[in-house]
Amino acid sequence: MENIKVLNDKKKASTDQLLTEIIAGIEKVKGLNISILDLRDIENTVCDYFVICEGSSNTQVNAISSSIQKTVSKAIKDKPWHVEGEANAEWILLDYIDIVVHIFQKQIREFYNIESLWGDAKITSVEATY
């Protein structure tokens, strides 16, 4: 039983570090309206967290995706298991298994309104320092 606790503590530490690096990658290129949805207390979720942010153009959405991937890779040697949406850059999804990142253009984020679909999640807004 003690081994399970050690593994859970390690998973939490690595997930926390991944979350920190993802936010840092978004902030490096001035991603907007960053929200973290904590899904851990909701049954049958696909991951522990959603990180949602937006860019003001296709170029910035792609830059945010690239920045997250470079920041995470450099800091903790991790890469997304799956990436979707880079071709049109209206909504890019980065799947890091425990954390799924959604990078939207503003109008696409408003249309899909993921935060309302996961209304039971604890939502934390990240205040940008820029």
CYANA upper distance limits for C-alpha pairs under 8 A (distance plus 0.5 A):
  1 MET  CA      5 LYS  CA      7.22
  2 GLU  CA      6 VAL  CA      6.86
  3 ASN  CA      7 LEU  CA      6.72
  4 ILE  CA      8 ASN  CA      6.60
  5 LYS  CA      9 ASP  CA      6.58
  6 VAL  CA     10 LYS  CA      6.72
  7 LEU  CA     11 LYS  CA      6.63
  8 ASN  CA     12 LYS  CA      6.62
  9 ASP  CA     13 ALA  CA      6.70
 10 LYS  CA     14 SER  CA      6.64
 11 LYS  CA     15 THR  CA      6.48
 12 LYS  CA     16 ASP  CA      6.47
 13 ALA  CA     17 GLN  CA      6.67
 14 SER  CA     18 LEU  CA      6.56
 15 THR  CA     19 LEU  CA      6.59
 15 THR  CA     98 ASP  CA      7.37
 15 THR  CA     99 ILE  CA      8.17
 16 ASP  CA     20 THR  CA      6.73
 17 GLN  CA     21 GLU  CA      6.72
 18 LEU  CA     22 ILE  CA      6.62
 18 LEU  CA     72 VAL  CA      7.36
 18 LEU  CA     76 ILE  CA      8.02
 19 LEU  CA     23 ILE  CA      6.81
 19 LEU  CA     99 ILE  CA      7.91
 20 THR  CA     24 ALA  CA      6.74
 21 GLU  CA     25 GLY  CA      6.62
 21 GLU  CA     68 ILE  CA      7.88
 21 GLU  CA     71 THR  CA      6.80
 21 GLU  CA     72 VAL  CA      6.03
 21 GLU  CA     75 ALA  CA      7.77
 22 ILE  CA     26 ILE  CA      6.87
 22 ILE  CA     68 ILE  CA      5.87
 22 ILE  CA     71 THR  CA      7.76
 22 ILE  CA     72 VAL  CA      6.97
 23 ILE  CA     27 GLU  CA      6.69
 23 ILE  CA     68 ILE  CA      8.26
 24 ALA  CA     28 LYS  CA      6.64
 24 ALA  CA     68 ILE  CA      8.00
 24 ALA  CA     71 THR  CA      7.86
 25 GLY  CA     29 VAL  CA      7.64
 25 GLY  CA     64 ILE  CA      7.42
 25 GLY  CA     67 SER  CA      5.48
 25 GLY  CA     68 ILE  CA      4.63
 25 GLY  CA     69 GLN  CA      8.08
 25 GLY  CA     70 LYS  CA      8.17
 25 GLY  CA     71 THR  CA      5.97
 25 GLY  CA     72 VAL  CA      8.01
 26 ILE  CA     30 LYS  CA      6.84
 26 ILE  CA     31 GLY  CA      5.60
 26 ILE  CA     53 CYS  CA      8.40
 26 ILE  CA     64 ILE  CA      6.00
 26 ILE  CA     65 SER  CA      8.38
 26 ILE  CA     67 SER  CA      7.20
 26 ILE  CA     68 ILE  CA      6.59
 27 GLU  CA     31 GLY  CA      6.14
 27 GLU  CA    128 ALA  CA      7.62
 28 LYS  CA     67 SER  CA      7.60
 29 VAL  CA     60 GLN  CA      8.16
 29 VAL  CA     63 ALA  CA      7.34
 29 VAL  CA     64 ILE  CA      6.57
 29 VAL  CA     67 SER  CA      7.56
 30 LYS  CA    130 TYR  CA      7.81
 31 GLY  CA     53 CYS  CA      6.88
 31 GLY  CA     54 GLU  CA      6.38
 31 GLY  CA     55 GLY  CA      6.05
 31 GLY  CA     60 GLN  CA      8.27
 31 GLY  CA     64 ILE  CA      7.01
 32 LEU  CA     53 CYS  CA      6.25
 32 LEU  CA     54 GLU  CA      5.56
 32 LEU  CA     55 GLY  CA      6.50
 32 LEU  CA    128 ALA  CA      8.24
 33 ASN  CA     52 ILE  CA      8.33
 33 ASN  CA     53 CYS  CA      5.90
 33 ASN  CA     54 GLU  CA      6.79
 33 ASN  CA    125 SER  CA      7.89
 33 ASN  CA    126 VAL  CA      7.87
 33 ASN  CA    127 GLU  CA      8.47
 33 ASN  CA    128 ALA  CA      8.49
 34 ILE  CA     51 VAL  CA      7.63
 34 ILE  CA     52 ILE  CA      6.19
 34 ILE  CA     53 CYS  CA      4.93
 34 ILE  CA     54 GLU  CA      7.80
 34 ILE  CA    125 SER  CA      6.43
 34 ILE  CA    126 VAL  CA      5.82
 34 ILE  CA    127 GLU  CA      8.03
 34 ILE  CA    128 ALA  CA      8.42
 35 SER  CA     51 VAL  CA      6.29
 35 SER  CA     52 ILE  CA      5.66
 35 SER  CA     53 CYS  CA      6.91
 35 SER  CA    123 ILE  CA      7.09
 35 SER  CA    124 THR  CA      6.06
 35 SER  CA    125 SER  CA      4.96
 35 SER  CA    126 VAL  CA      6.42
 36 ILE  CA     49 TYR  CA      7.25
 36 ILE  CA     50 PHE  CA      6.32
 36 ILE  CA     51 VAL  CA      5.12
 36 ILE  CA     52 ILE  CA      6.91
 36 ILE  CA    123 ILE  CA      6.12
 36 ILE  CA    124 THR  CA      5.57
 36 ILE  CA    125 SER  CA      6.89
 36 ILE  CA    126 VAL  CA      8.03
 37 LEU  CA     49 TYR  CA      5.97
 37 LEU  CA     50 PHE  CA      5.51
 37 LEU  CA     51 VAL  CA      6.84
 37 LEU  CA     52 ILE  CA      8.44
 37 LEU  CA    115 GLU  CA      8.15
 37 LEU  CA    121 ALA  CA      6.22
 37 LEU  CA    122 LYS  CA      6.15
 37 LEU  CA    123 ILE  CA      5.09
 37 LEU  CA    124 THR  CA      7.02
 38 ASP  CA     48 ASP  CA      6.80
 38 ASP  CA     49 TYR  CA      5.34
 38 ASP  CA     50 PHE  CA      7.35
 38 ASP  CA    121 ALA  CA      5.95
 38 ASP  CA    122 LYS  CA      5.58
 38 ASP  CA    123 ILE  CA      6.88
 39 LEU  CA     45 THR  CA      7.24
 39 LEU  CA     47 CYS  CA      7.54
 39 LEU  CA     48 ASP  CA      5.60
 39 LEU  CA     49 TYR  CA      5.91
 39 LEU  CA     50 PHE  CA      7.99
 39 LEU  CA    121 ALA  CA      5.80
 39 LEU  CA    122 LYS  CA      7.61
 40 ARG  CA     45 THR  CA      8.15
 40 ARG  CA     47 CYS  CA      8.14
 40 ARG  CA     48 ASP  CA      5.44
 40 ARG  CA     49 TYR  CA      7.69
 41 ASP  CA    121 ALA  CA      8.13
 42 ILE  CA    120 ASP  CA      7.66
 42 ILE  CA    121 ALA  CA      7.60
 46 VAL  CA     98 ASP  CA      8.46
 47 CYS  CA     97 ILE  CA      6.71
 47 CYS  CA     98 ASP  CA      5.17
 47 CYS  CA     99 ILE  CA      6.32
 47 CYS  CA    100 VAL  CA      7.47
 48 ASP  CA     98 ASP  CA      5.66
 48 ASP  CA     99 ILE  CA      6.43
 49 TYR  CA     98 ASP  CA      7.10
 49 TYR  CA     99 ILE  CA      5.32
 49 TYR  CA    100 VAL  CA      6.93
 50 PHE  CA     99 ILE  CA      6.25
 50 PHE  CA    100 VAL  CA      5.44
 50 PHE  CA    101 VAL  CA      6.22
 50 PHE  CA    102 HIS  CA      7.73
 51 VAL  CA     99 ILE  CA      7.71
 51 VAL  CA    100 VAL  CA      6.82
 51 VAL  CA    101 VAL  CA      5.17
 51 VAL  CA    102 HIS  CA      6.62
 52 ILE  CA    101 VAL  CA      6.43
 52 ILE  CA    102 HIS  CA      5.27
 52 ILE  CA    103 ILE  CA      6.50
 52 ILE  CA    104 PHE  CA      8.17
 53 CYS  CA    102 HIS  CA      6.96
 53 CYS  CA    103 ILE  CA      5.63
 53 CYS  CA    104 PHE  CA      6.75
 54 GLU  CA     61 VAL  CA      7.41
 54 GLU  CA    103 ILE  CA      5.79
 54 GLU  CA    104 PHE  CA      4.99
 54 GLU  CA    105 GLN  CA      5.80
 54 GLU  CA    106 LYS  CA      6.40
 54 GLU  CA    109 ARG  CA      7.91
 55 GLY  CA     60 GLN  CA      5.72
 55 GLY  CA     61 VAL  CA      5.39
 55 GLY  CA     64 ILE  CA      7.99
 55 GLY  CA    103 ILE  CA      7.65
 55 GLY  CA    104 PHE  CA      6.73
 55 GLY  CA    105 GLN  CA      5.73
 55 GLY  CA    106 LYS  CA      7.31
 56 SER  CA     60 GLN  CA      6.71
 56 SER  CA     61 VAL  CA      7.77
 56 SER  CA    105 GLN  CA      6.39
 56 SER  CA    106 LYS  CA      7.15
 57 SER  CA     61 VAL  CA      6.69
 57 SER  CA    105 GLN  CA      6.78
 58 ASN  CA     62 ASN  CA      6.68
 58 ASN  CA     88 ASN  CA      7.69
 58 ASN  CA     89 ALA  CA      5.50
 58 ASN  CA     90 GLU  CA      6.67
 58 ASN  CA    105 GLN  CA      7.71
 59 THR  CA     63 ALA  CA      6.62
 59 THR  CA     89 ALA  CA      8.08
 60 GLN  CA     64 ILE  CA      6.55
 61 VAL  CA     65 SER  CA      6.86
 61 VAL  CA     89 ALA  CA      6.45
 61 VAL  CA     90 GLU  CA      7.67
 61 VAL  CA     91 TRP  CA      8.19
 61 VAL  CA     92 ILE  CA      7.87
 61 VAL  CA    103 ILE  CA      6.76
 61 VAL  CA    104 PHE  CA      7.15
 61 VAL  CA    105 GLN  CA      7.32
 62 ASN  CA     66 SER  CA      6.65
 62 ASN  CA     86 GLU  CA      7.24
 62 ASN  CA     89 ALA  CA      6.54
 62 ASN  CA     92 ILE  CA      8.29
 63 ALA  CA     67 SER  CA      6.44
 64 ILE  CA     68 ILE  CA      6.61
 64 ILE  CA    103 ILE  CA      7.97
 65 SER  CA     69 GLN  CA      6.79
 65 SER  CA     92 ILE  CA      7.69
 65 SER  CA     94 LEU  CA      8.15
 65 SER  CA    103 ILE  CA      7.73
 66 SER  CA     70 LYS  CA      6.63
 67 SER  CA     71 THR  CA      6.42
 68 ILE  CA     72 VAL  CA      6.49
 69 GLN  CA     73 SER  CA      6.44
 69 GLN  CA     79 LYS  CA      6.95
 69 GLN  CA     80 PRO  CA      7.93
 70 LYS  CA     74 LYS  CA      6.50
 71 THR  CA     75 ALA  CA      6.57
 72 VAL  CA     76 ILE  CA      6.24
 72 VAL  CA     77 LYS  CA      7.07
 72 VAL  CA     78 ASP  CA      6.50
 72 VAL  CA     79 LYS  CA      7.45
 73 SER  CA     77 LYS  CA      4.77
 73 SER  CA     78 ASP  CA      5.41
 73 SER  CA     79 LYS  CA      6.39
 79 LYS  CA     96 TYR  CA      7.52
 80 PRO  CA     94 LEU  CA      6.42
 80 PRO  CA     95 ASP  CA      5.80
 80 PRO  CA     96 TYR  CA      5.11
 80 PRO  CA     97 ILE  CA      8.23
 81 TRP  CA     94 LEU  CA      8.24
 81 TRP  CA     95 ASP  CA      6.09
 81 TRP  CA     96 TYR  CA      6.05
 81 TRP  CA     97 ILE  CA      7.23
 82 HIS  CA     93 LEU  CA      8.50
 82 HIS  CA     94 LEU  CA      6.63
 82 HIS  CA     95 ASP  CA      5.63
 82 HIS  CA     96 TYR  CA      7.84
 83 VAL  CA     92 ILE  CA      7.72
 83 VAL  CA     93 LEU  CA      6.13
 83 VAL  CA     94 LEU  CA      5.25
 83 VAL  CA     95 ASP  CA      6.77
 84 GLU  CA     92 ILE  CA      6.08
 84 GLU  CA     93 LEU  CA      5.63
 84 GLU  CA     94 LEU  CA      7.30
 85 GLY  CA     89 ALA  CA      6.22
 85 GLY  CA     90 GLU  CA      7.66
 85 GLY  CA     91 TRP  CA      6.24
 85 GLY  CA     92 ILE  CA      4.94
 85 GLY  CA     93 LEU  CA      6.97
 86 GLU  CA     91 TRP  CA      8.26
 86 GLU  CA     92 ILE  CA      6.25
 89 ALA  CA    104 PHE  CA      8.32
 89 ALA  CA    105 GLN  CA      8.40
 90 GLU  CA    103 ILE  CA      8.44
 90 GLU  CA    104 PHE  CA      6.21
 90 GLU  CA    105 GLN  CA      5.82
 90 GLU  CA    108 ILE  CA      7.23
 91 TRP  CA    102 HIS  CA      7.27
 91 TRP  CA    103 ILE  CA      5.99
 91 TRP  CA    104 PHE  CA      4.93
 91 TRP  CA    105 GLN  CA      7.05
 91 TRP  CA    108 ILE  CA      7.61
 91 TRP  CA    109 ARG  CA      8.46
 92 ILE  CA    101 VAL  CA      8.48
 92 ILE  CA    102 HIS  CA      6.43
 92 ILE  CA    103 ILE  CA      5.59
 92 ILE  CA    104 PHE  CA      7.07
 93 LEU  CA    100 VAL  CA      7.46
 93 LEU  CA    101 VAL  CA      6.07
 93 LEU  CA    102 HIS  CA      5.28
 93 LEU  CA    103 ILE  CA      6.89
 94 LEU  CA    100 VAL  CA      6.24
 94 LEU  CA    101 VAL  CA      5.48
 94 LEU  CA    102 HIS  CA      7.20
 95 ASP  CA     99 ILE  CA      6.95
 95 ASP  CA    100 VAL  CA      5.05
 95 ASP  CA    101 VAL  CA      6.91
 96 TYR  CA    100 VAL  CA      6.28
 96 TYR  CA    101 VAL  CA      8.37
104 PHE  CA    108 ILE  CA      6.63
104 PHE  CA    109 ARG  CA      5.93
105 GLN  CA    109 ARG  CA      6.72
106 LYS  CA    110 GLU  CA      6.77
107 GLN  CA    111 PHE  CA      6.67
108 ILE  CA    112 TYR  CA      6.78
109 ARG  CA    113 ASN  CA      6.18
109 ARG  CA    114 ILE  CA      7.95
113 ASN  CA    117 LEU  CA      7.40
114 ILE  CA    118 TRP  CA      6.96
115 GLU  CA    119 GLY  CA      6.76
115 GLU  CA    123 ILE  CA      8.46
